[in-house]
Amino acid sequence: MEIEDIKRRILALCDEEYAAFTSKLIPGMSEGYIIGVRTPALRLLAKEIVRAGVEEPFLSSLPHDSFEENLLHAFILGIKKMTIEESVGRVGLFLPFVDNWAVCDQFVVKGFSKYPDAVYPFLQKCMGSDHLYTRRFGIVNAMRFFLDEKFRPSMFDDVSSAVTGDYYVRMAVAWYFATALAKQWDAAFPYLSSGRFDATLLRMTLRKARESFRLNEWQKELLKSIALGRE
């Protein structure tokens, strides 16, 4: 399947109403950049391309021309069979072209969970990047893959060090620590109580945590005490 064939397939799936809806969720994109293709259709197309073994020309055609092409690229990398070294390398090459939170947060490489010793140093590097969405990718994937049996308390410092003034980075950090409270309460609660975060970031984190169904009422009351202590 040639690159132009893939572009035609994407355009054929266009839904103008969905494009308008998506554009409201992802502000700042140029007119026409969001075509309006639903995510399940793009996932199916990614599977078809990988199954046919014709993904390489498309993966080499950076930068892409649309939001959907970038999302398709992310989905292909997420399912393509590669060594962990190749996977990390290709993810690193693509991340500088990610220009919005939606592609960043849906960019899931399932093989990452099998190779923590190779993946976490890569995520640490991402969290130190000057590129906004590379930094966010590092934080979100540290949350996704390293808050269960692979968790180490020192990882909290890695994520805290990634904080910048950008909203999308700060929101990712808040999301990470709200999830950490649900999965690693005994480590996360003292960490958040220690005064490391500014008041705004702490409020963002606690708000997301209080919205969680994974925390009980006793835990949520304790979180209120942190907020009251900073007022």
Secondary structure, 3 states (H helix, E strand, C coil): CCHHHHHHHHHHCCCHHHHHHHHHHCCCCCCCCCCCCCHHHHHHHHHHHHHHCCCHHHHCCCCCCCHHHHHHHHHHHHHCCCCHHHHHHHHHHHHHHCCCHHHHHHCCCHHHHHCHHHHHHHHHHHHCCCCHHHHHHHHHHHHHHCCCCCCCCHHHHHHHHCCCCCHHHHHHHHHHHHHHHHHCHHHHHHHHHCCCCCHHHHHHHHHHHHCCCCCCHHHHHHHHHHHHHHC
